[in-house]
């Protein structure tokens, strides 16, 4: 059974998934606290869904602690 490659999410989907605004996404990425984007074309970027979910879960663990 082959594993599925990670889904790549464009910015609108990242905003909806995380609840962050565009500026907050880019600022968090710049500060090193957010999964890095990957280039999917000359002028297109996306984020790996599995990394975003892991980031969300790590934030939830910090709040619960």
N, C-alpha and C positions, 0 to 999 in steps of 0.2 A: 504494500500500500504506500503510495507516494504521498509525501507531505505537501500541503499547499504552500506556495510562496506567500510571504506576508503581503497583506493588502497595503496599497499606498493611498493615503488620503490627502486630498488637496486642502488648501487653507479653509474654505468654508466648512468642510467636514471636521477639520481639527478644531475650529472655533466651536462648533456645535457639540462635539464630544467632550471638550475640556471646559467649556464655559468661559474661556478667556477671549478677550478681544484681540484683534490683529496685532496691535502694538504690544500687548502683553506676551503674546506668543513669541514675537521676534526679540523682545527684551529678555525673556527667560532663556531663550536659545543662546543669545549673545552672552548672558551671564553664566552659561554652562549648566543651568538647572533644568533644561528641557531637552528632549531628544533632538538630535540634529536633523535637518532636512536633507533630502537627497535630490540630486538633479535628475529630472526625467526628460529633459529636453533643453534646448538652447535658452528658453525663457520660462521654464516650468520647473517647479519644485513640488515635493510631496513629503509626507512624513509616514514612517512605518507604523501601521496600526498597532502591532504588538508592542512596540516601544512606547507608544502613547498610553496604552492600557497599563503597562508596567509602571509608568510615571504616575498615572492617576492612583494606582494601588499603593505606591510608595507614599504619596501625599496623604492618603487615607490612613495609613499606618502611623504616620507622624502625628496626625490629629488625634488618633485614638490613644496614643501613648501618653 
